[in-house]
């Protein structure tokens, strides 16, 4: 203020000096100009007589750092605010970046930088890990940077959302068939298992050595199932051998033999089930047959003086396991004897049995039999071979007698049905 007063005073002194040096009207004019200039200088230096600066008028006046005030970069006194002091001014909302701020000297705005934090930095309250500037939370169902998979399943994706080699999972390609090789490769597109199960070579042992691989299947002969390479199962020694291959049914000895030498024994295999189809047509009358001077007549061997069987009855008494003593059936035969050579000590009874499923047995009486009234005799057969029905549903019993001097009778056959409970 003192400087301002001194300046005005100086102008006035000059004015008076001018007036004292030169008189007249010209001098007066110049004096007045100096006085007016001095007054103007005083007003200018004191602020009087000019517009007062106003914060908020949009003009940055002297002593203002900014205008208008905005509460961010400019305060209520139009003084600049440091932009980096504003809370969150450079916060990008990503906890996996560092938020740094510097002020731009050209316009006092914030210059923000948000560099990524080091991979592995904990985030999301410790449940996640930063990777490539992103917070990856294993288990949220989103495959984040640094994750191979999400969510973890313990099979293809581990607890850290890293891929598990799919082929490392036990049995992942096991098809449950021991006659195939189980191979596994990982699909690079989605880390799933690509399985291949080629068949093992036919003949490879399986089922602990009980079976063999055939056509990619373990075939066990005797399990009751006809597998690849088998013709039949189970083996029965008649139509099915020990390797479950079909036996030609007509190759079985005597399979169609009706024990009548005056009939032909013809056999053909039934293609539907490989069983024997038997036909026994009568031989031509006069065909020679067993015994002294025998001839076939109407399908029977007629021998002069040979006994003639006229009736047969049988009954199953007991049935035990095949080949064990005690399997017994009883028979009764009626006959006529032209020359009386049927005797209790010299005549033999021949019994032949044929089961419906093929097995056969034969028996010759070892000793005398009981002659009964009415030209008949009775006897029983026990401990013979395989009177065991199994899958058979009947057995044909054929009886022939040879008298004391070797004359052979005709034969008679009766069908004995499978008894209830027989195995």
C-alpha angles and dihedrals in degrees: 000000000000089000090050092051090047091054093051091045090051091053090051093049089051090050093052091045090054090049092051096049100048126024131196134068095304089057091050091053093052092046091053091050092054091047091051091047091050091051090048091050090050092050092046094050094046096043093238118138095020133092114279114237110252124204106225100032090109093247121109100227127189110291090024121109094193143353137235104031114234103173090241109064098002126044129212091273091053091251118142117258118214100250092213092063091067109104113252094358091143099028107128092187092246115118090197093067131068113238112220128173137193128175119247104230091206096065106358092246124141120264106206129199124183110185118185118259120240113283110260096037109142117250142165092048092309096306093101141044128221115243125171090347095307131105106237115198111194108223100030092107094246121109100228128188108290092026125104095193143358137234103031114236103175090238108066098000126046130213091272092052091251118140117261115214100254092214090059090070109101112250095358090143098029107128092187092245115118090198094067131068113237113219128173136194128174119248104230092206096065107357093247124140121266106205130199124184110184118184119260119239114283110261096036109142117250141166091048092307095309094106144029131229113250123172091347093306131105105239116198113188108221100031092107094245120107102228131185110300093021125111095190143357138234103032114236102175090239108065098000125045130213091272091052092251118140116260114216098253093215090056091069108104112259094352091147098025108127090186090242113121090198094066130065117241106223122177133186128173118248104230092207096065106358093247124141120265106204128199123181110186118183118261119239114282111261094035107143115251141179122307133039108320096344123168132187116247122175090343096310130103108241115198121181109251091005119137116258121219111219104172143011135193128181136182129186109235105177135355120205134166118305112282096005123121117260104050099127140169127180126222138191122196129190118206147160123227116203097192102026096245095134103104134167093239104039107035121091128203118217118202124189124185127193121187121214091244094053111265115124137191135191134200138186119199109246097209149358122328131207117271111209133191119282095046094289139120136200134209145149136233119216137167092023123152117284109338086169117125100200105161092351118109098197143008125214113222114203120188129194128171130209113203125223095277096043103267109151120220127214116269129246126200131201127182116233112200122223108271120237111269095019114142 
